[in-house]
Amino acid sequence: MNQPLFRPEVLAERQTQWLGTVLLAPRLSYRLFATFAAFAILAMVALLFVGTYTRKAHIVGWLVPSLGLVQVFAPQTAVVSKIAVTEGSEVHKGDRLLVLSTELQSSARGATQSAIAGRLEARRSSLSEGRQELERLGVQREQSLAERLSALGVQLAELDSSVALQTERVRIARDAEARQREIHARGLISDREFQAATEGRLDQESHLRELTRSRAAAKGEYLTLQGELQDQPLQSRTDVANVDREIAQVEQDLAEVESRREIMIPAPESGTVTSIQAENGGRADPKVPLMTLVPAGSTLEAHLFSPSRSIGFLRPGQRVVLQFEAYPSQKFGTYEGVVTSISRSSINPGELPTQIAGLTRLTGSSSEPVYRITVGLKRQSVSVYGRAVPLQPGMLLEADVLIERRRLVDWILDPVYRITRSHAS
């Protein structure tokens, strides 16, 4: 058994100091630092459990009326000859907005369409005067026929009386001839006297036939005039209708000429005029809108266009923070809205409004489909230096849609949660 070189009592005595054990007292600064660190750690732990992180989707869009925009186009290439409205004018459906001219010029006759229209106007005026003359002549002819018919009626009554009287005379002549025949048969009168009685009867009968023929002729003329009088109104209407057809044809030709010479553009809907692009004397292109109408009763709403990667957590009712490009948020602040609807199908970039610029910088590709999100505005104006300025259709904007809000600790531990769920599944 090995013995130690020194006894344990000696070693223990050597470790004991006569002044006592050395104690290192901490400085006050160290205590303060430790206290601050403890509170900081507690605050960070509390922030992890109490603090939240909001996930946002940054989207672009523009302002449109809730009832849409009505764009006014020219039906054909023409020259703007007159603009009847100004920016901000209130119009009703059918009101004249502007007039386009398609007049052609000839070196010999100048404005050819105007010359044709002038001749057609003269012909229409002539036909209108002719129509009035036909109506006047129809009335006169009807009156003349009525007068002639009345005169013939009197003549027929006289002829009837004459025929009746002459018939009586013929009867008397025949009776006289019969008596003369009996007396002649007894030889009381000569043949000459009997012949005179016979000639008297023949004369009376001949006169009766003449009166009868005259009465028949008068009766035939009476019936003819009566038929003409009955047909006269119909004939007058037919003549007037023929003239009316000619007038209608002339008016149609005139309308065609006027349509080729001047085109009046009416308001398709009631509303407010905005974005007037037409200029007096300028060229009107059928592919370029002349002006735009904001339908009456329409309010502004925002149409946002979101790529598919941001659409999964969007829901109606979510809050949206809007920033208008015309009014920088650094000076004029942001404005709130609420998601009202989300399109169920995607939209190809080629179908988007041309005003939507910057979509490629959000989607990362100009060919990526997007979804339209409709946002209702809480205000229809912005505050500019203490003055409320109404928002205008077509203004571009950027929006932050508040998708979800999570605790910081959940956000930090989210990878752990996913790994746990994947192992559990």
LOKOL-795268 format. One record per residue (C-alpha): z, x, y; residue number from 1. Coordinates in pm, 1 decimal. Layout:
# LOKOL-795268
{node {Z, X, Y}, NUM}
...
This chain:
# LOKOL-795268
{node {0.0, 0.0, 0.0}, 1}
{node {-114.0, 151.1, 330.4}, 2}
{node {144.0, 186.7, 610.5}, 3}
{node {34.4, 140.6, 979.1}, 4}
{node {59.3, 441.5, 1204.9}, 5}
{node {280.6, 256.0, 1455.3}, 6}
{node {526.3, -12.6, 1388.4}, 7}
{node {433.6, -365.9, 1513.2}, 8}
{node {740.6, -373.2, 1733.8}, 9}
{node {618.5, -70.2, 1924.0}, 10}
{node {276.3, -222.0, 1980.8}, 11}
{node {423.5, -550.6, 2102.2}, 12}
{node {652.6, -364.5, 2341.3}, 13}
{node {359.6, -169.5, 2482.6}, 14}
{node {171.0, -494.7, 2565.6}, 15}
{node {459.3, -633.5, 2769.5}, 16}
{node {442.0, -543.0, 3142.6}, 17}
{node {753.0, -515.1, 3344.5}, 18}
{node {593.2, -701.7, 3639.4}, 19}
{node {493.9, -1002.9, 3422.4}, 20}
{node {156.5, -1166.4, 3327.2}, 21}
{node {-133.1, -1147.6, 3578.2}, 22}
{node {-246.6, -1490.3, 3706.3}, 23}
{node {-590.3, -1534.9, 3887.0}, 24}
{node {-543.9, -1819.2, 4143.8}, 25}
{node {-883.8, -1997.3, 4234.3}, 26}
{node {-1004.8, -2000.8, 4596.8}, 27}
{node {-1019.9, -2323.3, 4800.9}, 28}
{node {-1400.4, -2302.2, 4827.2}, 29}
{node {-1426.8, -2293.0, 4451.7}, 30}
{node {-1220.9, -2612.0, 4429.0}, 31}
{node {-1437.0, -2787.8, 4686.5}, 32}
{node {-1754.0, -2682.1, 4509.2}, 33}
{node {-1621.7, -2804.1, 4176.8}, 34}
{node {-1522.3, -3138.5, 4331.4}, 35}
{node {-1867.1, -3179.1, 4494.9}, 36}
{node {-2042.9, -3088.6, 4170.3}, 37}
{node {-1839.1, -3345.1, 3981.7}, 38}
{node {-1919.8, -3616.6, 4233.1}, 39}
{node {-2288.6, -3514.9, 4232.4}, 40}
{node {-2302.5, -3538.1, 3856.0}, 41}
{node {-2134.7, -3879.2, 3866.3}, 42}
{node {-2378.0, -3993.2, 4138.0}, 43}
{node {-2678.0, -3873.0, 3937.6}, 44}
{node {-2553.0, -4050.9, 3629.3}, 45}
{node {-2495.7, -4368.1, 3833.6}, 46}
{node {-2845.3, -4333.9, 3987.6}, 47}
{node {-2997.3, -4307.8, 3641.9}, 48}
{node {-2836.7, -4636.4, 3541.3}, 49}
{node {-2854.0, -4822.0, 3873.5}, 50}
{node {-3166.4, -4678.4, 4035.9}, 51}
{node {-3507.5, -4830.4, 3961.9}, 52}
{node {-3866.2, -4707.0, 3957.6}, 53}
{node {-4148.5, -4940.9, 4062.7}, 54}
{node {-4491.6, -4893.0, 3907.2}, 55}
{node {-4780.0, -4971.5, 4138.9}, 56}
{node {-5155.0, -5020.2, 4105.2}, 57}
{node {-5363.5, -4902.4, 4401.5}, 58}
{node {-5668.1, -5127.5, 4446.7}, 59}
{node {-5935.9, -5186.2, 4711.5}, 60}
{node {-6078.0, -5517.8, 4829.7}, 61}
{node {-6179.5, -5719.9, 5130.0}, 62}
{node {-6098.7, -6044.3, 5310.6}, 63}
{node {-6301.2, -6355.8, 5236.3}, 64}
{node {-6255.5, -6723.5, 5331.9}, 65}
{node {-6101.9, -6939.4, 5063.2}, 66}
{node {-6410.4, -7163.9, 5070.9}, 67}
{node {-6647.6, -6867.3, 5066.0}, 68}
{node {-6901.5, -6741.9, 5318.7}, 69}
{node {-7227.2, -6924.6, 5393.4}, 70}
{node {-7507.4, -6681.5, 5475.5}, 71}
{node {-7810.5, -6808.5, 5665.4}, 72}
{node {-8149.3, -6661.1, 5568.6}, 73}
{node {-8500.8, -6702.2, 5706.3}, 74}
{node {-8735.1, -6889.2, 5467.8}, 75}
{node {-9014.8, -6643.7, 5548.2}, 76}
{node {-9091.1, -6344.1, 5762.1}, 77}
{node {-9098.4, -6449.6, 6126.7}, 78}
{node {-8991.3, -6358.8, 6478.8}, 79}
{node {-8666.0, -6491.1, 6627.6}, 80}
{node {-8768.4, -6691.3, 6933.2}, 81}
{node {-8434.9, -6854.1, 7021.2}, 82}
{node {-8069.9, -6824.8, 6917.1}, 83}
{node {-7880.3, -7145.7, 6991.9}, 84}
{node {-7527.0, -7026.9, 6905.0}, 85}
{node {-7293.9, -6738.9, 6986.7}, 86}
{node {-7032.6, -6548.1, 6792.4}, 87}
{node {-6737.5, -6776.5, 6719.1}, 88}
{node {-6922.8, -7101.0, 6796.2}, 89}
{node {-6808.6, -7412.1, 6609.4}, 90}
{node {-7105.2, -7595.6, 6454.9}, 91}
{node {-7152.4, -7909.5, 6247.0}, 92}
{node {-7378.9, -7950.5, 5949.8}, 93}
{node {-7739.0, -7992.8, 6066.8}, 94}
{node {-7686.5, -7838.2, 6412.7}, 95}
{node {-7961.2, -7604.3, 6526.8}, 96}
{node {-7867.8, -7239.4, 6483.2}, 97}
{node {-8188.7, -7062.8, 6582.0}, 98}
{node {-8565.9, -7103.1, 6601.9}, 99}
{node {-8818.0, -6873.4, 6433.1}, 100}
{node {-9179.3, -6830.4, 6541.4}, 101}
{node {-9469.8, -6765.3, 6304.7}, 102}
{node {-9739.8, -6814.0, 6570.2}, 103}
{node {-10074.2, -6640.1, 6506.0}, 104}
{node {-10278.4, -6504.4, 6796.2}, 105}
{node {-10657.8, -6515.2, 6821.1}, 106}
{node {-10855.9, -6297.8, 7061.0}, 107}
{node {-11084.5, -6593.6, 7139.1}, 108}
{node {-10839.0, -6886.2, 7149.4}, 109}
{node {-10500.9, -6722.5, 7185.6}, 110}
{node {-10226.9, -6909.3, 7000.9}, 111}
{node {-10429.7, -7078.6, 6726.8}, 112}
{node {-10147.7, -7289.4, 6587.9}, 113}
{node {-10066.5, -7420.2, 6935.3}, 114}
{node {-10431.3, -7517.4, 6987.0}, 115}
{node {-10443.2, -7701.7, 6655.1}, 116}
{node {-10116.1, -7874.9, 6734.8}, 117}
{node {-10255.0, -7982.9, 7073.9}, 118}
{node {-10563.5, -8139.5, 6917.8}, 119}
{node {-10354.6, -8317.5, 6657.9}, 120}
{node {-10124.4, -8450.1, 6930.0}, 121}
{node {-10427.8, -8586.3, 7118.6}, 122}
{node {-10560.0, -8753.9, 6803.9}, 123}
{node {-10221.1, -8906.8, 6731.0}, 124}
{node {-10204.8, -9040.5, 7086.8}, 125}
{node {-10555.7, -9186.3, 7054.1}, 126}
{node {-10471.8, -9351.8, 6723.2}, 127}
{node {-10153.3, -9496.9, 6870.4}, 128}
{node {-10348.6, -9648.4, 7157.3}, 129}
{node {-10607.5, -9781.6, 6908.8}, 130}
{node {-10330.2, -9939.0, 6707.0}, 131}
{node {-10197.0, -10121.0, 7010.4}, 132}
{node {-10550.5, -10237.6, 7091.8}, 133}
{node {-10595.8, -10368.1, 6736.2}, 134}
{node {-10272.8, -10565.3, 6762.7}, 135}
{node {-10383.6, -10710.5, 7097.0}, 136}
{node {-10730.8, -10799.5, 6964.0}, 137}
{node {-10576.6, -10957.6, 6655.2}, 138}
{node {-10362.0, -11185.0, 6870.9}, 139}
{node {-10661.2, -11275.7, 7088.4}, 140}
{node {-10883.4, -11352.7, 6788.5}, 141}
{node {-10613.3, -11568.4, 6636.7}, 142}
{node {-10583.7, -11764.0, 6960.3}, 143}
{node {-10963.7, -11799.2, 6983.0}, 144}
{node {-10988.4, -11923.4, 6626.5}, 145}
{node {-10710.7, -12174.0, 6690.4}, 146}
{node {-10890.4, -12302.6, 7000.8}, 147}
{node {-11226.8, -12333.7, 6820.7}, 148}
{node {-11055.8, -12507.9, 6530.1}, 149}
{node {-10896.7, -12754.2, 6768.3}, 150}
{node {-11233.8, -12823.2, 6935.3}, 151}
{node {-11399.1, -12874.6, 6598.5}, 152}
{node {-11122.3, -13114.4, 6502.7}, 153}
{node {-11203.9, -13326.2, 6811.4}, 154}
{node {-11576.9, -13304.3, 6733.7}, 155}
{node {-11516.4, -13413.8, 6374.9}, 156}
{node {-11315.4, -13712.9, 6493.9}, 157}
{node {-11600.8, -13812.9, 6724.6}, 158}
{node {-11855.5, -13766.9, 6446.6}, 159}
{node {-11642.6, -13978.7, 6217.5}, 160}
{node {-11644.2, -14254.7, 6478.4}, 161}
{node {-12020.7, -14218.0, 6527.0}, 162}
{node {-12084.4, -14228.1, 6150.6}, 163}
{node {-11869.5, -14540.1, 6116.2}, 164}
{node {-12051.9, -14706.3, 6406.3}, 165}
{node {-12390.6, -14604.5, 6276.4}, 166}
{node {-12300.0, -14732.6, 5929.7}, 167}
{node {-12225.1, -15068.0, 6083.5}, 168}
{node {-12560.0, -15062.3, 6262.2}, 169}
{node {-12739.3, -14984.6, 5937.9}, 170}
{node {-12563.7, -15279.0, 5773.9}, 171}
{node {-12671.0, -15507.1, 6061.4}, 172}
{node {-13031.7, -15376.8, 6043.8}, 173}
{node {-13040.9, -15440.1, 5671.9}, 174}
{node {-12908.2, -15790.9, 5716.9}, 175}
{node {-13170.6, -15855.8, 5988.7}, 176}
{node {-13445.3, -15719.7, 5762.2}, 177}
{node {-13329.8, -15948.0, 5481.3}, 178}
{node {-13347.5, -16253.9, 5706.4}, 179}
{node {-13689.6, -16149.7, 5835.4}, 180}
{node {-13805.6, -16111.5, 5476.7}, 181}
{node {-13701.8, -16470.7, 5394.3}, 182}
{node {-13867.0, -16605.3, 5710.0}, 183}
{node {-14179.2, -16398.2, 5641.6}, 184}
{node {-14188.8, -16530.0, 5290.7}, 185}
{node {-14199.2, -16885.9, 5428.6}, 186}
{node {-14476.7, -16777.8, 5663.8}, 187}
{node {-14278.2, -16838.3, 5978.0}, 188}
{node {-14334.0, -16489.0, 6122.3}, 189}
{node {-14621.2, -16249.3, 6116.3}, 190}
{node {-14644.9, -15932.8, 5918.1}, 191}
{node {-14610.5, -15728.8, 6234.2}, 192}
{node {-14275.0, -15878.3, 6319.0}, 193}
{node {-14147.8, -15819.5, 5964.3}, 194}
{node {-14272.4, -15460.9, 5977.8}, 195}
{node {-14084.6, -15408.6, 6306.7}, 196}
{node {-13762.3, -15525.2, 6137.2}, 197}
{node {-13820.2, -15281.1, 5852.1}, 198}
{node {-13887.8, -14993.6, 6093.5}, 199}
{node {-13567.8, -15078.3, 6279.0}, 200}
{node {-13369.4, -15051.3, 5956.3}, 201}
{node {-13534.1, -14719.5, 5872.1}, 202}
{node {-13456.7, -14579.8, 6217.6}, 203}
{node {-13090.4, -14675.9, 6184.7}, 204}
{node {-13067.4, -14522.2, 5837.7}, 205}
{node {-13235.9, -14203.1, 5959.6}, 206}
{node {-12991.8, -14173.5, 6247.2}, 207}
{node {-12702.1, -14227.8, 6003.1}, 208}
{node {-12827.3, -13943.4, 5785.8}, 209}
{node {-12850.1, -13714.9, 6089.8}, 210}
{node {-12495.8, -13801.7, 6189.4}, 211}
{node {-12379.4, -13745.1, 5831.9}, 212}
{node {-12545.5, -13401.0, 5820.6}, 213}
{node {-12391.3, -13310.1, 6157.0}, 214}
{node {-12051.3, -13418.6, 6034.5}, 215}
{node {-12090.1, -13217.8, 5710.2}, 216}
{node {-12193.3, -12908.2, 5910.9}, 217}
{node {-11900.9, -12951.7, 6146.2}, 218}
{node {-11668.5, -13004.8, 5853.0}, 219}
{node {-11795.9, -12684.1, 5686.9}, 220}
{node {-11750.7, -12486.0, 6008.0}, 221}
{node {-11404.1, -12635.6, 6045.1}, 222}
{node {-11304.0, -12523.9, 5697.3}, 223}
{node {-11450.4, -12177.1, 5761.5}, 224}
{node {-11258.5, -12138.7, 6085.6}, 225}
{node {-10944.8, -12265.8, 5915.1}, 226}
{node {-10980.8, -11999.1, 5647.6}, 227}
{node {-11044.7, -11728.6, 5906.7}, 228}
{node {-10738.2, -11840.7, 6100.0}, 229}
{node {-10526.6, -11821.9, 5786.4}, 230}
{node {-10666.3, -11477.4, 5696.5}, 231}
{node {-10644.4, -11338.4, 6048.1}, 232}
{node {-10276.6, -11219.2, 6029.1}, 233}
{node {-10347.3, -11044.8, 5698.8}, 234}
{node {-10662.8, -10885.9, 5839.5}, 235}
{node {-10474.0, -10768.2, 6146.0}, 236}
{node {-10199.1, -10617.3, 5932.0}, 237}
{node {-10460.4, -10444.9, 5715.0}, 238}
{node {-10637.1, -10295.7, 6016.4}, 239}
{node {-10306.2, -10180.1, 6163.5}, 240}
{node {-10199.7, -10036.5, 5826.3}, 241}
{node {-10522.5, -9833.9, 5807.7}, 242}
{node {-10452.9, -9691.8, 6149.8}, 243}
{node {-10091.0, -9623.7, 6050.1}, 244}
{node {-10213.8, -9425.2, 5749.8}, 245}
{node {-10434.4, -9218.3, 5975.5}, 246}
{node {-10140.7, -9161.9, 6211.1}, 247}
{node {-9919.0, -9060.9, 5917.5}, 248}
{node {-10180.8, -8814.0, 5800.5}, 249}
{node {-10208.7, -8667.4, 6149.2}, 250}
{node {-9828.3, -8640.4, 6173.7}, 251}
{node {-9818.3, -8466.4, 5836.1}, 252}
{node {-10084.1, -8220.3, 5950.9}, 253}
{node {-9890.6, -8172.7, 6274.4}, 254}
{node {-9566.3, -8111.1, 6083.7}, 255}
{node {-9741.7, -7852.4, 5867.1}, 256}
{node {-9880.8, -7681.6, 6174.0}, 257}
{node {-9539.7, -7689.0, 6344.5}, 258}
{node {-9376.8, -7550.7, 6030.0}, 259}
{node {-9623.8, -7263.7, 6038.2}, 260}
{node {-9571.8, -7217.2, 6410.6}, 261}
{node {-9196.3, -7274.7, 6456.5}, 262}
{node {-8911.8, -7300.8, 6206.4}, 263}
{node {-8582.5, -7457.5, 6308.5}, 264}
{node {-8290.1, -7322.8, 6107.4}, 265}
{node {-8007.9, -7581.8, 6081.5}, 266}
{node {-7645.7, -7519.8, 5990.8}, 267}
{node {-7606.3, -7573.3, 5613.9}, 268}
{node {-7233.9, -7645.6, 5653.8}, 269}
{node {-6983.5, -7717.1, 5928.6}, 270}
{node {-6787.7, -7410.2, 6031.4}, 271}
{node {-6759.7, -7108.5, 6260.6}, 272}
{node {-7048.3, -6874.9, 6336.7}, 273}
{node {-6983.4, -6508.0, 6270.1}, 274}
{node {-7171.7, -6185.4, 6201.0}, 275}
{node {-7485.3, -6273.9, 6399.8}, 276}
{node {-7746.6, -6014.2, 6304.3}, 277}
{node {-8048.7, -6189.3, 6454.9}, 278}
{node {-8178.3, -6083.6, 6796.6}, 279}
{node {-8415.5, -6263.2, 7030.4}, 280}
{node {-8762.1, -6123.6, 6971.1}, 281}
{node {-8644.4, -5942.6, 6659.8}, 282}
{node {-8794.8, -5964.8, 6313.1}, 283}
{node {-8639.4, -6205.9, 6064.5}, 284}
{node {-8643.6, -6070.4, 5709.1}, 285}
{node {-8594.4, -6324.6, 5426.4}, 286}
{node {-8379.8, -6068.0, 5242.4}, 287}
{node {-8139.0, -6004.1, 5531.6}, 288}
{node {-7894.8, -6276.4, 5648.8}, 289}
{node {-7948.6, -6389.1, 6006.0}, 290}
{node {-7585.2, -6489.1, 6048.7}, 291}
{node {-7284.1, -6601.1, 5850.3}, 292}
{node {-7079.7, -6921.8, 5864.2}, 293}
{node {-6711.0, -6951.2, 5781.4}, 294}
{node {-6671.1, -7306.7, 5642.3}, 295}
{node {-6442.5, -7538.6, 5837.3}, 296}
{node {-6089.8, -7567.5, 5700.0}, 297}
{node {-6110.5, -7230.6, 5524.5}, 298}
{node {-5827.7, -6974.4, 5524.5}, 299}
{node {-5859.0, -6603.6, 5456.7}, 300}
{node {-5759.2, -6454.8, 5124.4}, 301}
{node {-5795.1, -6107.0, 4977.6}, 302}
{node {-6027.6, -6029.6, 4687.4}, 303}
{node {-5918.2, -5712.4, 4511.1}, 304}
{node {-6120.7, -5533.8, 4243.6}, 305}
{node {-5914.0, -5359.7, 3978.8}, 306}
{node {-6033.5, -5134.0, 3694.3}, 307}
{node {-5944.9, -5243.5, 3343.8}, 308}
{node {-5675.4, -4977.0, 3302.1}, 309}
{node {-5464.5, -5145.2, 3573.9}, 310}
{node {-5517.1, -5507.2, 3475.7}, 311}
{node {-5288.3, -5525.0, 3171.8}, 312}
{node {-4960.5, -5582.7, 3360.4}, 313}
{node {-5097.9, -5790.1, 3648.5}, 314}
{node {-4978.7, -6149.8, 3662.4}, 315}
{node {-5006.4, -6436.0, 3915.2}, 316}
{node {-4703.9, -6441.8, 4143.7}, 317}
{node {-4669.3, -6063.7, 4172.6}, 318}
{node {-4606.0, -5923.1, 4518.9}, 319}
{node {-4881.4, -5721.4, 4686.6}, 320}
{node {-4852.6, -5480.3, 4979.4}, 321}
{node {-5170.4, -5481.0, 5191.4}, 322}
{node {-5304.8, -5215.3, 5427.2}, 323}
{node {-5602.8, -5305.2, 5644.2}, 324}
{node {-5845.0, -5023.2, 5718.2}, 325}
{node {-5907.1, -5162.5, 6066.9}, 326}
{node {-5533.4, -5141.3, 6141.7}, 327}
{node {-5381.1, -4818.2, 6000.1}, 328}
{node {-5045.8, -4879.2, 5838.6}, 329}
{node {-4895.1, -4578.6, 6018.6}, 330}
{node {-4924.0, -4773.3, 6346.1}, 331}
{node {-4939.2, -5139.1, 6251.2}, 332}
{node {-4744.5, -5146.5, 5925.9}, 333}
{node {-4819.3, -5319.8, 5598.3}, 334}
{node {-4847.8, -5689.4, 5513.7}, 335}
{node {-4748.1, -5887.0, 5209.9}, 336}
{node {-4934.9, -6117.6, 4980.4}, 337}
{node {-4898.2, -6281.2, 4640.7}, 338}
{node {-5138.7, -6270.0, 4345.9}, 339}
{node {-5275.2, -6623.0, 4296.8}, 340}
{node {-5536.5, -6570.7, 4025.4}, 341}
{node {-5701.0, -6303.5, 3809.4}, 342}
{node {-6053.0, -6331.3, 3671.3}, 343}
{node {-6071.2, -6368.8, 3293.9}, 344}
{node {-6394.2, -6172.2, 3261.9}, 345}
{node {-6498.2, -5837.6, 3406.3}, 346}
{node {-6755.7, -5784.5, 3679.8}, 347}
{node {-7024.7, -5519.2, 3667.5}, 348}
{node {-7023.6, -5282.3, 3967.7}, 349}
{node {-7378.8, -5387.1, 4050.1}, 350}
{node {-7256.5, -5743.9, 4107.5}, 351}
{node {-6989.1, -5641.3, 4358.6}, 352}
{node {-7029.9, -5704.5, 4731.7}, 353}
{node {-7197.4, -5414.9, 4908.7}, 354}
{node {-6907.9, -5402.7, 5154.4}, 355}
{node {-6669.7, -5277.9, 4881.5}, 356}
{node {-6683.2, -4902.5, 4932.9}, 357}
{node {-6452.6, -4655.8, 4764.6}, 358}
{node {-6444.8, -4834.6, 4431.3}, 359}
{node {-6571.0, -4524.9, 4251.9}, 360}
{node {-6279.7, -4316.5, 4377.4}, 361}
{node {-6037.8, -4565.3, 4218.8}, 362}
{node {-6217.0, -4628.6, 3892.4}, 363}
{node {-6339.3, -4274.4, 3850.0}, 364}
{node {-6682.4, -4407.6, 3754.0}, 365}
{node {-6931.0, -4624.7, 3933.7}, 366}
{node {-7022.8, -4792.6, 3604.2}, 367}
{node {-6674.0, -4904.8, 3501.0}, 368}
{node {-6631.8, -5284.9, 3504.3}, 369}
{node {-6363.4, -5431.6, 3726.4}, 370}
{node {-6165.0, -5754.4, 3747.8}, 371}
{node {-6131.9, -5966.1, 4059.6}, 372}
{node {-5780.1, -6044.6, 4177.4}, 373}
{node {-5727.8, -6316.6, 4438.4}, 374}
{node {-5432.4, -6264.8, 4671.8}, 375}
{node {-5293.2, -6524.4, 4910.3}, 376}
{node {-5191.3, -6388.0, 5249.7}, 377}
{node {-4857.7, -6470.2, 5403.7}, 378}
{node {-5006.8, -6419.5, 5750.4}, 379}
{node {-5353.8, -6482.6, 5889.6}, 380}
{node {-5310.5, -6230.7, 6172.1}, 381}
{node {-5179.7, -5882.3, 6242.2}, 382}
{node {-4943.7, -5774.3, 6517.3}, 383}
{node {-5118.6, -5528.6, 6749.8}, 384}
{node {-4892.7, -5397.9, 7025.2}, 385}
{node {-4696.5, -5721.8, 7027.6}, 386}
{node {-5003.8, -5944.0, 7023.1}, 387}
{node {-5115.7, -6151.4, 6723.9}, 388}
{node {-5479.3, -6068.1, 6641.9}, 389}
{node {-5651.9, -6296.7, 6387.0}, 390}
{node {-5789.5, -6132.0, 6076.1}, 391}
{node {-6165.3, -6141.9, 6029.3}, 392}
{node {-6367.7, -6207.5, 5712.3}, 393}
{node {-6514.4, -5895.4, 5560.9}, 394}
{node {-6232.4, -5658.4, 5660.4}, 395}
{node {-6178.6, -5388.3, 5399.1}, 396}
{node {-5828.6, -5323.1, 5273.5}, 397}
{node {-5625.0, -5127.7, 5023.6}, 398}
{node {-5347.7, -5288.4, 4825.8}, 399}
{node {-5052.1, -5177.5, 4616.1}, 400}
{node {-4973.9, -5431.3, 4348.0}, 401}
{node {-4612.3, -5403.1, 4229.0}, 402}
{node {-4664.9, -5417.5, 3852.6}, 403}
{node {-4318.5, -5353.7, 3700.8}, 404}
{node {-3972.2, -5225.8, 3796.2}, 405}
{node {-3761.9, -5025.4, 3544.6}, 406}
{node {-3433.0, -4833.4, 3552.2}, 407}
{node {-3466.2, -4457.6, 3585.8}, 408}
{node {-3276.7, -4398.7, 3263.1}, 409}
{node {-3520.0, -4626.5, 3077.7}, 410}
{node {-3813.8, -4444.4, 3232.6}, 411}
{node {-3670.6, -4102.6, 3133.3}, 412}
{node {-3581.5, -4215.5, 2781.4}, 413}
{node {-3907.9, -4402.9, 2732.4}, 414}
{node {-4059.0, -4123.5, 2514.9}, 415}
{node {-3746.0, -4134.8, 2295.7}, 416}
{node {-3777.9, -4514.7, 2268.8}, 417}
{node {-4142.2, -4484.0, 2167.4}, 418}
{node {-4064.2, -4223.9, 1903.2}, 419}
{node {-3779.7, -4438.9, 1769.6}, 420}
{node {-4004.2, -4748.1, 1753.6}, 421}
{node {-4283.1, -4554.6, 1586.4}, 422}
{node {-4043.2, -4421.8, 1317.6}, 423}
{node {-3894.3, -4768.8, 1271.4}, 424}
{node {-4241.0, -4921.7, 1224.9}, 425}
